[in-house]
Amino acid sequence: MSFRSILGTRLPEWQKANKRLRTTALIFVGLVCLNLLGYAFLLTPSKEKLRDLEGKYADLRKQHTEALLFQKQKQLFAGFRSGIPTQKDMPLLVKELVQKARQWNLSVAGISYDIPRRGNNEITMLTFLLPIEGHYADVKRFIHEIESSDRLVGIQDLKFDSDKGRVKLQMKLVTYIKGE
């Protein structure tokens, strides 16, 4: 029996139905095997690759966020540095503080400060003594005014004394100045 003779032979009806069933079963088994092979060789490596790429993506997002934060801080620092008074601006700062004190009905005695000599563009901390006298509520408002000011002035030390219903206050203030 040759292959041609097998193909040319007619099968009875019951075997034809079995042949269709076998063909369908073979196609189904072939598709399941193809599906398993696709999962094993295509999908599994893709899952690992996806995990790696998600890790890289998270790292890149973190780096991007840090870069944006750095840029914002750089701009803020540039603004901060440009807002620092120079040695020439110190009398103006003192005058502004005296005006604010007088605005709150406080009397101001002599202010003492000493500007240290530094090199160009160097930032230096400067402390100065501001003695004021007045009613407690006015002194409190003045302190709040200094603390909430846009100026870069901080309160380092406060010494209170009272005399006949008036408060005497020695304020040691701190600011930063930059060289010219």
Secondary structure, DSSP 4 states (H G I P E B T S, - for coil): --HHHHHHSPPPHHHHHHHHHHHHHHHHHHHHHHHHHHIIIIIHHHHHHHHHHHHHHHHHHHHHHHHHHHHHHHHHHHHHHHHS-BGGGHHHHHHHHHHHHHHTT-EE---EE-PPP--TT-EEEEEEEEEEEE-HHHHHHHHHHHHT-SS-EEEEEEEEEEETTEEEEEEEEEEEEE--
